[in-house]
Amino acid sequence: MNKDGLMTTAEFANLCHVKKRALFLYDEIGLLKPERVLENNYRLYGMNQYRKMDMLKALQSTGMSLEEIKSLMNSNDQKETLHAYRTQTQQLKEKIASMQDTLSYLEEVTALMEAWNTHGEQVLFQRKDKGSWLHTVPIAHPGTPLQVDYLTCGYELGVISNDVEHIQPDCLFRKVKKHAGNARMEAGVYAVMFQRTQNNKIGTSAQSFTDAIKVSGLQYKPPVYISQVWQDWSLQTKETVLCFEIQIS
């Protein structure tokens, strides 16, 4: 920093955590010009430009192009600028919400896969569930053979059965936000068992879970939730791991 309180390109770039070439580009396109240019073409920046760089980086992180940012930041129309900031704020909130949904999904799958690595197949164990809102769709012909697939309903696809004895699927479900839900998977402790299945068929895997629940002597509360945990993404087999869950407390 010189005696006037101005910084070189390198100093200002370090302060703002950007590359020097980014400052050269911003200068070239008229987005952020240095406060002073010396006779030897050295650029100097002032601390008052830090706030503009801060806003530039914030807008760029929302996905706006440099040309859009330039137009916005150089505008003299305060109402237009305020409207643009509000729009970007709303879009960013929506992006964060979407990422939060993805994070929740990945955390759920990670927890289940870790439980699979610990317990394996056909082992009844217990785990706490924080509860979820569900979007459910009745099955047209309950009791008929059912094959489920992620493409049908998206993330967290599974089926619900109120018949613990025979586990006949009653409806499809997927986890959703509260405003999109029509049912609730209650928070509590669940008895859980993983089963392998071919072609996503549930019936051939359900009997082991039913038998294990009977033998355990646990007091349970229907329904049974059966969700897909993962598939063989390499498509070398048609095997899927299913997760059977029923609330016990």
Residue, then its C-alpha position, 0 to 999 in steps of 0.5 A: m500500500n502506498k502513501d495515498g492508501l492505494m494498493t497494487t493489483a497483487e495487494f488488492a487481489n489478495l485482499c479480495h481473494v481473487k486472481k490478478r488476471a480477474l482484475f485485469l479482465y474486470d478493468e478491460i470490460g469496464l466492470l471494475k476499473p482501478e482508482r488510478v493508473l500510473e505512467n508505467n501502466y501499474r494499476l492502483y486500487g483503493m479500499n473504497q473499491y472493496r465493497k464493489m468487489d464484494m457485491l460483484k463476487a456475490l452476484q457472480s456466485t448466483g450465476m449472473s454473467l459479467e455483462e449482466i453484473k456490469s449492467l446492474m452495477n452501472s445502472n443509475d435506476q435505483k428501482e431497477t437495481l433494487h428489483a434485480y437484487r430482489t430477484q437474485t435474492q429469491q433465486l438464491k433462496e430457491k437454489i439453497a432450498s434445492m441444495q438442502d433437499t439434495l443434502s438431506y437425500l444424500e445424508e439419508v442414503t449415506a446413513l443407510m449405506e453405513a448401516w448396511n455396511t455395519h449390519g448387512e442383509q437379513v439382520l434386524f436392528q434399530r435406528k432413530d428416524k427424525g420423521s418425514w413428510l410424504h407424498t403418497v399415491p394409492i396403488a390401483h390394485p393392492g395385493t398384485p405384484l409390484q415393481v418400483d423404480y426411481l423414474t416413477c416418483g423420483y428420490e426416496l421412492g418406496v411403498i407403504s404396507n399396512d399389512v405386516e403379516h403379508i406386506q401387501p403394498d398399499c401405496l407408493f411414497r416419496k419424501v417431500k417438503k411439508h407443503a407437498g405432503n399428504a402423510r407423515m412418517e412419524a419420528g421415533v425408533y424403527a426396527v430395520m432390515f435390509q434385503r437384496t432383491q432382483n428387478n426391484k420386486i418386493g414380495t420375495s424379500a418381505q417374508s424374512f422381515t415379517d418373520a424377524i419381527k415376529v421372532s423379536g417380540l417387539q411391539y410395533k406400529p404399522p405401517v411398514y415402509i419399504s424404500q430402495v437404498w441403492q441399485d447396481w449403477s453399473l447395470q451389470t446386475k438387476e439387484t437392488v437393496l431394499c430397506f424395511e422399516i416399522q416403528i417400534s417406539 
